[in-house]
Amino acid sequence: MARAHRLGLLSLFGTVLYFLVLFQYLSVPLVEDDVVQQIIPVVPWWLLVSFGSYSLWSLGWGLWTFRDCPEAYTELMTEISRAKLDLRAKGISVD
C-alpha cells in the first residue's frame, strides 16, 4: 500500500469517525455530551491552524538552515549567476 493510499484511508476513517461523533451516532467515552458538543465543531479549525503552524515552522527552519547545506548553496548561487549572465546577454539590467 502506497503512502498516499494509506494517508487517504486514514483521512477517510478520521472524517467518518468525526462525523459520527458530530452527529451523535457515537459517543466519546469518559467525556460529557455537552463538552463533546462544544469541542467537536472546532476540531477542523484546530487541525487547519495546526497544519499552518507546522508548515510555517518547517519553511522557517528550512530557511534558517539553508547555509548549512553548502552543496545546495553553491549550486543555487551558480544558477543565479548563470541566470544573471543570460539576462545581461539579452540586454536586461539585473543589478
PDB file of N, CA, C and O in Angstrom, chain B, residues numbered from 101:
ATOM      1  N   MET B 101       0.859  -1.176   0.000  1.00  0.00           N
ATOM      2  CA  MET B 101       0.000   0.000   0.000  1.00  0.00           C
ATOM      3  C   MET B 101       0.901   1.235   0.000  1.00  0.00           C
ATOM      4  O   MET B 101       1.777   1.385   0.852  1.00  0.00           O
ATOM      5  N   ALA B 102       0.671   2.088  -0.948  1.00  0.00           N
ATOM      6  CA  ALA B 102       1.487   3.289  -1.072  1.00  0.00           C
ATOM      7  C   ALA B 102       1.173   4.260   0.062  1.00  0.00           C
ATOM      8  O   ALA B 102       0.125   4.178   0.704  1.00  0.00           O
ATOM      9  N   ARG B 103       2.098   5.168   0.288  1.00  0.00           N
ATOM     10  CA  ARG B 103       1.933   6.137   1.365  1.00  0.00           C
ATOM     11  C   ARG B 103       0.708   7.021   1.135  1.00  0.00           C
ATOM     12  O   ARG B 103       0.004   7.365   2.085  1.00  0.00           O
ATOM     13  N   ALA B 104       0.453   7.386  -0.107  1.00  0.00           N
ATOM     14  CA  ALA B 104      -0.716   8.221  -0.413  1.00  0.00           C
ATOM     15  C   ALA B 104      -2.018   7.463  -0.140  1.00  0.00           C
ATOM     16  O   ALA B 104      -2.981   8.035   0.370  1.00  0.00           O
ATOM     17  N   HIS B 105      -2.039   6.177  -0.482  1.00  0.00           N
ATOM     18  CA  HIS B 105      -3.233   5.376  -0.203  1.00  0.00           C
ATOM     19  C   HIS B 105      -3.471   5.260   1.299  1.00  0.00           C
ATOM     20  O   HIS B 105      -4.606   5.351   1.767  1.00  0.00           O
ATOM     21  N   ARG B 106      -2.394   5.058   2.044  1.00  0.00           N
ATOM     22  CA  ARG B 106      -2.517   4.945   3.500  1.00  0.00           C
ATOM     23  C   ARG B 106      -3.024   6.254   4.090  1.00  0.00           C
ATOM     24  O   ARG B 106      -3.891   6.249   4.963  1.00  0.00           O
ATOM     25  N   LEU B 107      -2.486   7.373   3.616  1.00  0.00           N
ATOM     26  CA  LEU B 107      -2.936   8.681   4.099  1.00  0.00           C
ATOM     27  C   LEU B 107      -4.405   8.916   3.752  1.00  0.00           C
ATOM     28  O   LEU B 107      -5.167   9.415   4.581  1.00  0.00           O
ATOM     29  N   GLY B 108      -4.803   8.561   2.535  1.00  0.00           N
ATOM     30  CA  GLY B 108      -6.193   8.715   2.127  1.00  0.00           C
ATOM     31  C   GLY B 108      -7.133   7.848   2.949  1.00  0.00           C
ATOM     32  O   GLY B 108      -8.219   8.286   3.329  1.00  0.00           O
ATOM     33  N   LEU B 109      -6.716   6.622   3.224  1.00  0.00           N
ATOM     34  CA  LEU B 109      -7.542   5.716   4.018  1.00  0.00           C
ATOM     35  C   LEU B 109      -7.681   6.222   5.455  1.00  0.00           C
ATOM     36  O   LEU B 109      -8.777   6.201   6.015  1.00  0.00           O
ATOM     37  N   LEU B 110      -6.582   6.673   6.052  1.00  0.00           N
ATOM     38  CA  LEU B 110      -6.649   7.212   7.412  1.00  0.00           C
ATOM     39  C   LEU B 110      -7.472   8.498   7.468  1.00  0.00           C
ATOM     40  O   LEU B 110      -8.211   8.722   8.426  1.00  0.00           O
ATOM     41  N   SER B 111      -7.344   9.336   6.448  1.00  0.00           N
ATOM     42  CA  SER B 111      -8.148  10.563   6.401  1.00  0.00           C
ATOM     43  C   SER B 111      -9.632  10.240   6.279  1.00  0.00           C
ATOM     44  O   SER B 111     -10.461  10.862   6.943  1.00  0.00           O
ATOM     45  N   LEU B 112      -9.962   9.289   5.449  1.00  0.00           N
ATOM     46  CA  LEU B 112     -11.358   8.876   5.295  1.00  0.00           C
ATOM     47  C   LEU B 112     -11.894   8.304   6.604  1.00  0.00           C
ATOM     48  O   LEU B 112     -13.011   8.629   7.009  1.00  0.00           O
ATOM     49  N   PHE B 113     -11.118   7.468   7.259  1.00  0.00           N
ATOM     50  CA  PHE B 113     -11.531   6.886   8.540  1.00  0.00           C
ATOM     51  C   PHE B 113     -11.736   7.984   9.591  1.00  0.00           C
ATOM     52  O   PHE B 113     -12.724   7.974  10.325  1.00  0.00           O
ATOM     53  N   GLY B 114     -10.801   8.920   9.653  1.00  0.00           N
ATOM     54  CA  GLY B 114     -10.923  10.020  10.610  1.00  0.00           C
ATOM     55  C   GLY B 114     -12.122  10.900  10.331  1.00  0.00           C
ATOM     56  O   GLY B 114     -12.806  11.335  11.258  1.00  0.00           O
ATOM     57  N   THR B 115     -12.385  11.167   9.055  1.00  0.00           N
ATOM     58  CA  THR B 115     -13.528  12.001   8.682  1.00  0.00           C
ATOM     59  C   THR B 115     -14.847  11.317   9.040  1.00  0.00           C
ATOM     60  O   THR B 115     -15.757  11.948   9.580  1.00  0.00           O
ATOM     61  N   VAL B 116     -14.939  10.029   8.736  1.00  0.00           N
ATOM     62  CA  VAL B 116     -16.155   9.287   9.072  1.00  0.00           C
ATOM     63  C   VAL B 116     -16.353   9.252  10.580  1.00  0.00           C
ATOM     64  O   VAL B 116     -17.468   9.455  11.061  1.00  0.00           O
ATOM     65  N   LEU B 117     -15.294   8.998  11.327  1.00  0.00           N
ATOM     66  CA  LEU B 117     -15.377   8.982  12.781  1.00  0.00           C
ATOM     67  C   LEU B 117     -15.778  10.348  13.326  1.00  0.00           C
ATOM     68  O   LEU B 117     -16.580  10.439  14.255  1.00  0.00           O
ATOM     69  N   TYR B 118     -15.220  11.412  12.746  1.00  0.00           N
ATOM     70  CA  TYR B 118     -15.562  12.776  13.169  1.00  0.00           C
ATOM     71  C   TYR B 118     -17.062  13.057  12.963  1.00  0.00           C
ATOM     72  O   TYR B 118     -17.734  13.567  13.860  1.00  0.00           O
ATOM     73  N   PHE B 119     -17.569  12.720  11.782  1.00  0.00           N
ATOM     74  CA  PHE B 119     -18.985  12.986  11.509  1.00  0.00           C
ATOM     75  C   PHE B 119     -19.916  12.105  12.354  1.00  0.00           C
ATOM     76  O   PHE B 119     -21.006  12.540  12.725  1.00  0.00           O
ATOM     77  N   LEU B 120     -19.499  10.887  12.656  1.00  0.00           N
ATOM     78  CA  LEU B 120     -20.311  10.041  13.526  1.00  0.00           C
ATOM     79  C   LEU B 120     -20.398  10.627  14.932  1.00  0.00           C
ATOM     80  O   LEU B 120     -21.449  10.561  15.568  1.00  0.00           O
ATOM     81  N   VAL B 121     -19.300  11.200  15.419  1.00  0.00           N
ATOM     82  CA  VAL B 121     -19.332  11.834  16.742  1.00  0.00           C
ATOM     83  C   VAL B 121     -20.070  13.162  16.671  1.00  0.00           C
ATOM     84  O   VAL B 121     -20.815  13.503  17.590  1.00  0.00           O
ATOM     85  N   LEU B 122     -19.874  13.915  15.598  1.00  0.00           N
ATOM     86  CA  LEU B 122     -20.532  15.214  15.450  1.00  0.00           C
ATOM     87  C   LEU B 122     -22.052  15.077  15.430  1.00  0.00           C
ATOM     88  O   LEU B 122     -22.759  15.857  16.068  1.00  0.00           O
ATOM     89  N   PHE B 123     -22.552  14.083  14.696  1.00  0.00           N
ATOM     90  CA  PHE B 123     -23.989  13.888  14.602  1.00  0.00           C
ATOM     91  C   PHE B 123     -24.534  12.933  15.665  1.00  0.00           C
ATOM     92  O   PHE B 123     -25.674  12.478  15.572  1.00  0.00           O
ATOM     93  N   GLN B 124     -23.722  12.636  16.664  1.00  0.00           N
ATOM     94  CA  GLN B 124     -24.088  11.886  17.861  1.00  0.00           C
ATOM     95  C   GLN B 124     -24.525  10.445  17.577  1.00  0.00           C
ATOM     96  O   GLN B 124     -25.397   9.915  18.266  1.00  0.00           O
ATOM     97  N   TYR B 125     -23.924   9.813  16.570  1.00  0.00           N
ATOM     98  CA  TYR B 125     -24.143   8.385  16.363  1.00  0.00           C
ATOM     99  C   TYR B 125     -23.200   7.579  17.252  1.00  0.00           C
ATOM    100  O   TYR B 125     -23.497   6.445  17.626  1.00  0.00           O
ATOM    101  N   LEU B 126     -22.067   8.178  17.581  1.00  0.00           N
ATOM    102  CA  LEU B 126     -21.112   7.584  18.508  1.00  0.00           C
ATOM    103  C   LEU B 126     -20.919   8.542  19.674  1.00  0.00           C
ATOM    104  O   LEU B 126     -21.000   9.761  19.522  1.00  0.00           O
ATOM    105  N   SER B 127     -20.665   7.967  20.832  1.00  0.00           N
ATOM    106  CA  SER B 127     -20.371   8.823  21.985  1.00  0.00           C
ATOM    107  C   SER B 127     -18.902   8.672  22.354  1.00  0.00           C
ATOM    108  O   SER B 127     -18.292   7.625  22.136  1.00  0.00           O
ATOM    109  N   VAL B 128     -18.352   9.735  22.915  1.00  0.00           N
ATOM    110  CA  VAL B 128     -16.967   9.712  23.352  1.00  0.00           C
ATOM    111  C   VAL B 128     -16.953   9.257  24.807  1.00  0.00           C
ATOM    112  O   VAL B 128     -17.564   9.902  25.658  1.00  0.00           O
ATOM    113  N   PRO B 129     -16.265   8.158  25.104  1.00  0.00           N
ATOM    114  CA  PRO B 129     -16.282   7.668  26.486  1.00  0.00           C
ATOM    115  C   PRO B 129     -15.507   8.602  27.417  1.00  0.00           C
ATOM    116  O   PRO B 129     -14.523   9.226  27.020  1.00  0.00           O
ATOM    117  N   LEU B 130     -15.973   8.681  28.654  1.00  0.00           N
ATOM    118  CA  LEU B 130     -15.355   9.448  29.731  1.00  0.00           C
ATOM    119  C   LEU B 130     -15.423  10.965  29.526  1.00  0.00           C
ATOM    120  O   LEU B 130     -14.744  11.714  30.229  1.00  0.00           O
ATOM    121  N   VAL B 131     -16.229  11.416  28.579  1.00  0.00           N
ATOM    122  CA  VAL B 131     -16.409  12.847  28.343  1.00  0.00           C
ATOM    123  C   VAL B 131     -17.911  13.117  28.273  1.00  0.00           C
ATOM    124  O   VAL B 131     -18.656  12.378  27.630  1.00  0.00           O
ATOM    125  N   GLU B 132     -18.340  14.177  28.939  1.00  0.00           N
ATOM    126  CA  GLU B 132     -19.766  14.508  28.938  1.00  0.00           C
ATOM    127  C   GLU B 132     -20.208  14.978  27.557  1.00  0.00           C
ATOM    128  O   GLU B 132     -19.410  15.519  26.791  1.00  0.00           O
ATOM    129  N   ASP B 133     -21.498  14.765  27.241  1.00  0.00           N
ATOM    130  CA  ASP B 133     -22.019  15.101  25.920  1.00  0.00           C
ATOM    131  C   ASP B 133     -21.975  16.594  25.633  1.00  0.00           C
ATOM    132  O   ASP B 133     -21.689  16.983  24.501  1.00  0.00           O
ATOM    133  N   ASP B 134     -22.248  17.449  26.621  1.00  0.00           N
ATOM    134  CA  ASP B 134     -22.217  18.884  26.356  1.00  0.00           C
ATOM    135  C   ASP B 134     -20.795  19.378  26.073  1.00  0.00           C
ATOM    136  O   ASP B 134     -20.608  20.315  25.297  1.00  0.00           O
ATOM    137  N   VAL B 135     -19.803  18.757  26.694  1.00  0.00           N
ATOM    138  CA  VAL B 135     -18.404  19.117  26.411  1.00  0.00           C
ATOM    139  C   VAL B 135     -18.033  18.684  24.995  1.00  0.00           C
ATOM    140  O   VAL B 135     -17.361  19.415  24.267  1.00  0.00           O
ATOM    141  N   VAL B 136     -18.476  17.491  24.618  1.00  0.00           N
ATOM    142  CA  VAL B 136     -18.210  16.999  23.260  1.00  0.00           C
ATOM    143  C   VAL B 136     -18.849  17.924  22.234  1.00  0.00           C
ATOM    144  O   VAL B 136     -18.225  18.226  21.217  1.00  0.00           O
ATOM    145  N   GLN B 137     -20.064  18.378  22.469  1.00  0.00           N
ATOM    146  CA  GLN B 137     -20.760  19.230  21.516  1.00  0.00           C
ATOM    147  C   GLN B 137     -20.140  20.634  21.437  1.00  0.00           C
ATOM    148  O   GLN B 137     -20.361  21.351  20.460  1.00  0.00           O
ATOM    149  N   GLN B 138     -19.386  21.020  22.432  1.00  0.00           N
ATOM    150  CA  GLN B 138     -18.686  22.300  22.363  1.00  0.00           C
ATOM    151  C   GLN B 138     -17.335  22.177  21.667  1.00  0.00           C
ATOM    152  O   GLN B 138     -16.891  23.123  21.016  1.00  0.00           O
ATOM    153  N   ILE B 139     -16.679  21.033  21.791  1.00  0.00           N
ATOM    154  CA  ILE B 139     -15.324  20.864  21.261  1.00  0.00           C
ATOM    155  C   ILE B 139     -15.313  20.328  19.831  1.00  0.00           C
ATOM    156  O   ILE B 139     -14.528  20.803  19.010  1.00  0.00           O
ATOM    157  N   ILE B 140     -16.150  19.367  19.518  1.00  0.00           N
ATOM    158  CA  ILE B 140     -16.119  18.696  18.214  1.00  0.00           C
ATOM    159  C   ILE B 140     -16.290  19.661  17.030  1.00  0.00           C
ATOM    160  O   ILE B 140     -15.579  19.494  16.039  1.00  0.00           O
ATOM    161  N   PRO B 141     -17.181  20.655  17.069  1.00  0.00           N
ATOM    162  CA  PRO B 141     -17.309  21.529  15.895  1.00  0.00           C
ATOM    163  C   PRO B 141     -16.060  22.352  15.569  1.00  0.00           C
ATOM    164  O   PRO B 141     -15.905  22.789  14.429  1.00  0.00           O
ATOM    165  N   VAL B 142     -15.175  22.573  16.527  1.00  0.00           N
ATOM    166  CA  VAL B 142     -13.990  23.394  16.253  1.00  0.00           C
ATOM    167  C   VAL B 142     -12.760  22.557  15.913  1.00  0.00           C
ATOM    168  O   VAL B 142     -11.695  23.121  15.659  1.00  0.00           O
ATOM    169  N   VAL B 143     -12.874  21.250  15.901  1.00  0.00           N
ATOM    170  CA  VAL B 143     -11.732  20.385  15.594  1.00  0.00           C
ATOM    171  C   VAL B 143     -11.170  20.645  14.193  1.00  0.00           C
ATOM    172  O   VAL B 143      -9.947  20.696  14.059  1.00  0.00           O
ATOM    173  N   PRO B 144     -11.986  20.813  13.134  1.00  0.00           N
ATOM    174  CA  PRO B 144     -11.392  21.093  11.822  1.00  0.00           C
ATOM    175  C   PRO B 144     -10.580  22.393  11.804  1.00  0.00           C
ATOM    176  O   PRO B 144      -9.532  22.452  11.162  1.00  0.00           O
ATOM    177  N   TRP B 145     -11.044  23.421  12.492  1.00  0.00           N
ATOM    178  CA  TRP B 145     -10.280  24.676  12.547  1.00  0.00           C
ATOM    179  C   TRP B 145      -8.979  24.475  13.299  1.00  0.00           C
ATOM    180  O   TRP B 145      -7.945  25.017  12.908  1.00  0.00           O
ATOM    181  N   TRP B 146      -9.019  23.700  14.373  1.00  0.00           N
ATOM    182  CA  TRP B 146      -7.816  23.411  15.129  1.00  0.00           C
ATOM    183  C   TRP B 146      -6.802  22.661  14.260  1.00  0.00           C
ATOM    184  O   TRP B 146      -5.608  22.956  14.302  1.00  0.00           O
ATOM    185  N   LEU B 147      -7.278  21.693  13.476  1.00  0.00           N
ATOM    186  CA  LEU B 147      -6.390  20.960  12.581  1.00  0.00           C
ATOM    187  C   LEU B 147      -5.804  21.867  11.503  1.00  0.00           C
ATOM    188  O   LEU B 147      -4.628  21.746  11.160  1.00  0.00           O
ATOM    189  N   LEU B 148      -6.619  22.774  10.970  1.00  0.00           N
ATOM    190  CA  LEU B 148      -6.141  23.704   9.954  1.00  0.00           C
ATOM    191  C   LEU B 148      -5.078  24.640  10.515  1.00  0.00           C
ATOM    192  O   LEU B 148      -4.053  24.870   9.874  1.00  0.00           O
ATOM    193  N   VAL B 149      -5.313  25.177  11.695  1.00  0.00           N
ATOM    194  CA  VAL B 149      -4.335  26.065  12.325  1.00  0.00           C
ATOM    195  C   VAL B 149      -3.063  25.295  12.673  1.00  0.00           C
ATOM    196  O   VAL B 149      -1.962  25.821  12.507  1.00  0.00           O
ATOM    197  N   SER B 150      -3.196  24.079  13.144  1.00  0.00           N
ATOM    198  CA  SER B 150      -2.019  23.271  13.468  1.00  0.00           C
ATOM    199  C   SER B 150      -1.203  22.966  12.217  1.00  0.00           C
ATOM    200  O   SER B 150       0.026  23.043  12.247  1.00  0.00           O
ATOM    201  N   PHE B 151      -1.865  22.625  11.129  1.00  0.00           N
ATOM    202  CA  PHE B 151      -1.155  22.353   9.879  1.00  0.00           C
ATOM    203  C   PHE B 151      -0.455  23.605   9.371  1.00  0.00           C
ATOM    204  O   PHE B 151       0.685  23.531   8.913  1.00  0.00           O
ATOM    205  N   GLY B 152      -1.119  24.751   9.445  1.00  0.00           N
ATOM    206  CA  GLY B 152      -0.496  26.000   9.016  1.00  0.00           C
ATOM    207  C   GLY B 152       0.694  26.356   9.872  1.00  0.00           C
ATOM    208  O   GLY B 152       1.714  26.817   9.360  1.00  0.00           O
ATOM    209  N   SER B 153       0.580  26.149  11.160  1.00  0.00           N
ATOM    210  CA  SER B 153       1.689  26.417  12.068  1.00  0.00           C
ATOM    211  C   SER B 153       2.874  25.513  11.766  1.00  0.00           C
ATOM    212  O   SER B 153       4.014  25.975  11.715  1.00  0.00           O
ATOM    213  N   TYR B 154       2.612  24.243  11.567  1.00  0.00           N
ATOM    214  CA  TYR B 154       3.683  23.308  11.218  1.00  0.00           C
ATOM    215  C   TYR B 154       4.326  23.692   9.887  1.00  0.00           C
ATOM    216  O   TYR B 154       5.549  23.639   9.753  1.00  0.00           O
ATOM    217  N   SER B 155       3.516  24.078   8.905  1.00  0.00           N
ATOM    218  CA  SER B 155       4.053  24.453   7.593  1.00  0.00           C
ATOM    219  C   SER B 155       4.959  25.674   7.695  1.00  0.00           C
ATOM    220  O   SER B 155       6.039  25.700   7.105  1.00  0.00           O
ATOM    221  N   LEU B 156       4.522  26.684   8.442  1.00  0.00           N
ATOM    222  CA  LEU B 156       5.360  27.874   8.618  1.00  0.00           C
ATOM    223  C   LEU B 156       6.645  27.550   9.375  1.00  0.00           C
ATOM    224  O   LEU B 156       7.711  28.061   9.030  1.00  0.00           O
ATOM    225  N   TRP B 157       6.555  26.711  10.397  1.00  0.00           N
ATOM    226  CA  TRP B 157       7.745  26.318  11.136  1.00  0.00           C
ATOM    227  C   TRP B 157       8.710  25.573  10.227  1.00  0.00           C
ATOM    228  O   TRP B 157       9.915  25.827  10.257  1.00  0.00           O
ATOM    229  N   SER B 158       8.192  24.659   9.423  1.00  0.00           N
ATOM    230  CA  SER B 158       9.033  23.874   8.521  1.00  0.00           C
ATOM    231  C   SER B 158       9.713  24.774   7.487  1.00  0.00           C
ATOM    232  O   SER B 158      10.895  24.600   7.191  1.00  0.00           O
ATOM    233  N   LEU B 159       8.976  25.720   6.947  1.00  0.00           N
ATOM    234  CA  LEU B 159       9.546  26.659   5.989  1.00  0.00           C
ATOM    235  C   LEU B 159      10.604  27.535   6.645  1.00  0.00           C
ATOM    236  O   LEU B 159      11.673  27.742   6.072  1.00  0.00           O
ATOM    237  N   GLY B 160      10.326  28.048   7.825  1.00  0.00           N
ATOM    238  CA  GLY B 160      11.295  28.871   8.542  1.00  0.00           C
ATOM    239  C   GLY B 160      12.544  28.100   8.903  1.00  0.00           C
ATOM    240  O   GLY B 160      13.647  28.635   8.795  1.00  0.00           O
ATOM    241  N   TRP B 161      12.402  26.861   9.328  1.00  0.00           N
ATOM    242  CA  TRP B 161      13.558  26.053   9.661  1.00  0.00           C
ATOM    243  C   TRP B 161      14.407  25.785   8.420  1.00  0.00           C
ATOM    244  O   TRP B 161      15.637  25.791   8.488  1.00  0.00           O
ATOM    245  N   GLY B 162      13.748  25.550   7.294  1.00  0.00           N
ATOM    246  CA  GLY B 162      14.484  25.350   6.050  1.00  0.00           C
ATOM    247  C   GLY B 162      15.272  26.589   5.651  1.00  0.00           C
ATOM    248  O   GLY B 162      16.401  26.485   5.171  1.00  0.00           O
ATOM    249  N   LEU B 163      14.681  27.752   5.850  1.00  0.00           N
ATOM    250  CA  LEU B 163      15.396  28.991   5.549  1.00  0.00           C
ATOM    251  C   LEU B 163      16.533  29.237   6.537  1.00  0.00           C
ATOM    252  O   LEU B 163      17.597  29.727   6.159  1.00  0.00           O
ATOM    253  N   TRP B 164      16.305  28.900   7.790  1.00  0.00           N
ATOM    254  CA  TRP B 164      17.313  29.128   8.826  1.00  0.00           C
ATOM    255  C   TRP B 164      18.539  28.241   8.602  1.00  0.00           C
ATOM    256  O   TRP B 164      19.666  28.685   8.820  1.00  0.00           O
ATOM    257  N   THR B 165      18.336  27.013   8.176  1.00  0.00           N
ATOM    258  CA  THR B 165      19.440  26.072   7.990  1.00  0.00           C
ATOM    259  C   THR B 165      19.899  26.001   6.542  1.00  0.00           C
ATOM    260  O   THR B 165      20.594  25.055   6.170  1.00  0.00           O
ATOM    261  N   PHE B 166      19.536  26.966   5.720  1.00  0.00           N
ATOM    262  CA  PHE B 166      19.883  26.911   4.300  1.00  0.00           C
ATOM    263  C   PHE B 166      21.385  26.925   4.099  1.00  0.00           C
ATOM    264  O   PHE B 166      21.903  26.170   3.277  1.00  0.00           O
ATOM    265  N   ARG B 167      22.090  27.762   4.829  1.00  0.00           N
ATOM    266  CA  ARG B 167      23.538  27.833   4.656  1.00  0.00           C
ATOM    267  C   ARG B 167      24.242  26.609   5.228  1.00  0.00           C
ATOM    268  O   ARG B 167      25.440  26.436   5.004  1.00  0.00           O
ATOM    269  N   ASP B 168      23.537  25.765   5.952  1.00  0.00           N
ATOM    270  CA  ASP B 168      24.127  24.531   6.461  1.00  0.00           C
ATOM    271  C   ASP B 168      24.208  23.457   5.384  1.00  0.00           C
ATOM    272  O   ASP B 168      24.719  22.364   5.629  1.00  0.00           O
ATOM    273  N   CYS B 169      23.707  23.766   4.197  1.00  0.00           N
ATOM    274  CA  CYS B 169      23.775  22.839   3.070  1.00  0.00           C
ATOM    275  C   CYS B 169      24.701  23.456   2.021  1.00  0.00           C
ATOM    276  O   CYS B 169      24.215  24.065   1.067  1.00  0.00           O
ATOM    277  N   PRO B 170      26.006  23.317   2.168  1.00  0.00           N
ATOM    278  CA  PRO B 170      26.923  24.035   1.277  1.00  0.00           C
ATOM    279  C   PRO B 170      26.780  23.635  -0.189  1.00  0.00           C
ATOM    280  O   PRO B 170      26.956  24.476  -1.072  1.00  0.00           O
ATOM    281  N   GLU B 171      26.464  22.371  -0.466  1.00  0.00           N
ATOM    282  CA  GLU B 171      26.320  21.962  -1.872  1.00  0.00           C
ATOM    283  C   GLU B 171      25.125  22.668  -2.516  1.00  0.00           C
ATOM    284  O   GLU B 171      25.223  23.182  -3.630  1.00  0.00           O
ATOM    285  N   ALA B 172      24.007  22.687  -1.808  1.00  0.00           N
ATOM    286  CA  ALA B 172      22.809  23.337  -2.343  1.00  0.00           C
ATOM    287  C   ALA B 172      23.036  24.837  -2.471  1.00  0.00           C
ATOM    288  O   ALA B 172      22.577  25.455  -3.431  1.00  0.00           O
ATOM    289  N   TYR B 173      23.737  25.423  -1.517  1.00  0.00           N
ATOM    290  CA  TYR B 173      24.002  26.860  -1.565  1.00  0.00           C
ATOM    291  C   TYR B 173      24.861  27.207  -2.778  1.00  0.00           C
ATOM    292  O   TYR B 173      24.541  28.143  -3.511  1.00  0.00           O
ATOM    293  N   THR B 174      25.940  26.471  -2.997  1.00  0.00           N
ATOM    294  CA  THR B 174      26.804  26.768  -4.147  1.00  0.00           C
ATOM    295  C   THR B 174      26.078  26.501  -5.460  1.00  0.00           C
ATOM    296  O   THR B 174      26.251  27.246  -6.424  1.00  0.00           O
ATOM    297  N   GLU B 175      25.269  25.447  -5.507  1.00  0.00           N
ATOM    298  CA  GLU B 175      24.504  25.161  -6.723  1.00  0.00           C
ATOM    299  C   GLU B 175      23.511  26.281  -7.030  1.00  0.00           C
ATOM    300  O   GLU B 175      23.385  26.708  -8.177  1.00  0.00           O
ATOM    301  N   LEU B 176      22.815  26.747  -6.010  1.00  0.00           N
ATOM    302  CA  LEU B 176      21.852  27.830  -6.211  1.00  0.00           C
ATOM    303  C   LEU B 176      22.545  29.121  -6.626  1.00  0.00           C
ATOM    304  O   LEU B 176      22.069  29.818  -7.523  1.00  0.00           O
ATOM    305  N   MET B 177      23.658  29.445  -5.988  1.00  0.00           N
ATOM    306  CA  MET B 177      24.382  30.662  -6.349  1.00  0.00           C
ATOM    307  C   MET B 177      24.916  30.574  -7.783  1.00  0.00           C
ATOM    308  O   MET B 177      24.935  31.578  -8.495  1.00  0.00           O
ATOM    309  N   THR B 178      25.345  29.392  -8.208  1.00  0.00           N
ATOM    310  CA  THR B 178      25.794  29.200  -9.589  1.00  0.00           C
ATOM    311  C   THR B 178      24.643  29.415 -10.565  1.00  0.00           C
ATOM    312  O   THR B 178      24.811  30.073 -11.592  1.00  0.00           O
ATOM    313  N   GLU B 179      23.478  28.860 -10.248  1.00  0.00           N
ATOM    314  CA  GLU B 179      22.309  29.049 -11.113  1.00  0.00           C
ATOM    315  C   GLU B 179      21.899  30.512 -11.176  1.00  0.00           C
ATOM    316  O   GLU B 179      21.506  30.993 -12.239  1.00  0.00           O
ATOM    317  N   ILE B 180      21.980  31.222 -10.073  1.00  0.00           N
ATOM    318  CA  ILE B 180      21.638  32.647 -10.054  1.00  0.00           C
ATOM    319  C   ILE B 180      22.610  33.431 -10.915  1.00  0.00           C
ATOM    320  O   ILE B 180      22.195  34.303 -11.678  1.00  0.00           O
ATOM    321  N   SER B 181      23.903  33.134 -10.804  1.00  0.00           N
ATOM    322  CA  SER B 181      24.879  33.868 -11.621  1.00  0.00           C
ATOM    323  C   SER B 181      24.690  33.551 -13.102  1.00  0.00           C
ATOM    324  O   SER B 181      24.832  34.441 -13.941  1.00  0.00           O
ATOM    325  N   ARG B 182      24.371  32.292 -13.442  1.00  0.00           N
ATOM    326  CA  ARG B 182      24.097  31.957 -14.848  1.00  0.00           C
ATOM    327  C   ARG B 182      22.866  32.693 -15.362  1.00  0.00           C
ATOM    328  O   ARG B 182      22.859  33.180 -16.492  1.00  0.00           O
ATOM    329  N   ALA B 183      21.830  32.774 -14.539  1.00  0.00           N
ATOM    330  CA  ALA B 183      20.621  33.483 -14.952  1.00  0.00           C
ATOM    331  C   ALA B 183      20.908  34.964 -15.154  1.00  0.00           C
ATOM    332  O   ALA B 183      20.404  35.566 -16.102  1.00  0.00           O
ATOM    333  N   LYS B 184      21.712  35.560 -14.276  1.00  0.00           N
ATOM    334  CA  LYS B 184      22.072  36.973 -14.432  1.00  0.00           C
ATOM    335  C   LYS B 184      22.863  37.195 -15.711  1.00  0.00           C
ATOM    336  O   LYS B 184      22.615  38.160 -16.434  1.00  0.00           O
ATOM    337  N   LEU B 185      23.813  36.311 -15.995  1.00  0.00           N
ATOM    338  CA  LEU B 185      24.585  36.444 -17.229  1.00  0.00           C
ATOM    339  C   LEU B 185      23.698  36.305 -18.460  1.00  0.00           C
ATOM    340  O   LEU B 185      23.870  37.029 -19.440  1.00  0.00           O
ATOM    341  N   ASP B 186      22.753  35.376 -18.406  1.00  0.00           N
ATOM    342  CA  ASP B 186      21.827  35.182 -19.522  1.00  0.00           C
ATOM    343  C   ASP B 186      20.955  36.423 -19.732  1.00  0.00           C
ATOM    344  O   ASP B 186      20.732  36.846 -20.866  1.00  0.00           O
ATOM    345  N   LEU B 187      20.466  37.002 -18.633  1.00  0.00           N
ATOM    346  CA  LEU B 187      19.646  38.199 -18.762  1.00  0.00           C
ATOM    347  C   LEU B 187      20.464  39.391 -19.243  1.00  0.00           C
ATOM    348  O   LEU B 187      19.971  40.201 -20.029  1.00  0.00           O
ATOM    349  N   ARG B 188      21.701  39.509 -18.782  1.00  0.00           N
ATOM    350  CA  ARG B 188      22.569  40.594 -19.265  1.00  0.00           C
ATOM    351  C   ARG B 188      22.859  40.439 -20.745  1.00  0.00           C
ATOM    352  O   ARG B 188      22.934  41.437 -21.461  1.00  0.00           O
ATOM    353  N   ALA B 189      23.025  39.200 -21.226  1.00  0.00           N
ATOM    354  CA  ALA B 189      23.269  38.965 -22.657  1.00  0.00           C
ATOM    355  C   ALA B 189      22.064  39.367 -23.488  1.00  0.00           C
ATOM    356  O   ALA B 189      22.200  39.720 -24.660  1.00  0.00           O
ATOM    357  N   LYS B 190      20.867  39.315 -22.875  1.00  0.00           N
ATOM    358  CA  LYS B 190      19.653  39.726 -23.589  1.00  0.00           C
ATOM    359  C   LYS B 190      19.388  41.218 -23.426  1.00  0.00           C
ATOM    360  O   LYS B 190      18.408  41.733 -23.966  1.00  0.00           O
ATOM    361  N   GLY B 191      20.244  41.916 -22.692  1.00  0.00           N
ATOM    362  CA  GLY B 191      20.114  43.368 -22.550  1.00  0.00           C
ATOM    363  C   GLY B 191      19.232  43.811 -21.398  1.00  0.00           C
ATOM    364  O   GLY B 191      18.732  44.936 -21.406  1.00  0.00           O
ATOM    365  N   ILE B 192      19.030  42.959 -20.414  1.00  0.00           N
ATOM    366  CA  ILE B 192      18.203  43.297 -19.260  1.00  0.00           C
ATOM    367  C   ILE B 192      19.109  43.583 -18.068  1.00  0.00           C
ATOM    368  O   ILE B 192      20.011  42.802 -17.767  1.00  0.00           O
ATOM    369  N   SER B 193      18.868  44.695 -17.398  1.00  0.00           N
ATOM    370  CA  SER B 193      19.652  45.056 -16.221  1.00  0.00           C
ATOM    371  C   SER B 193      19.116  44.314 -15.006  1.00  0.00           C
ATOM    372  O   SER B 193      17.924  44.388 -14.708  1.00  0.00           O
ATOM    373  N   VAL B 194      19.990  43.599 -14.303  1.00  0.00           N
ATOM    374  CA  VAL B 194      19.558  42.806 -13.152  1.00  0.00           C
ATOM    375  C   VAL B 194      20.127  43.318 -11.831  1.00  0.00           C
ATOM    376  O   VAL B 194      19.719  42.850 -10.768  1.00  0.00           O
ATOM    377  N   ASP B 195      21.048  44.257 -11.875  1.00  0.00           N
ATOM    378  CA  ASP B 195      21.636  44.744 -10.619  1.00  0.00           C
ATOM    379  C   ASP B 195      20.916  45.910 -10.136  1.00  0.00           C
ATOM    380  O   ASP B 195      21.263  46.461  -9.092  1.00  0.00           O
TER     381      ASP B 195
END
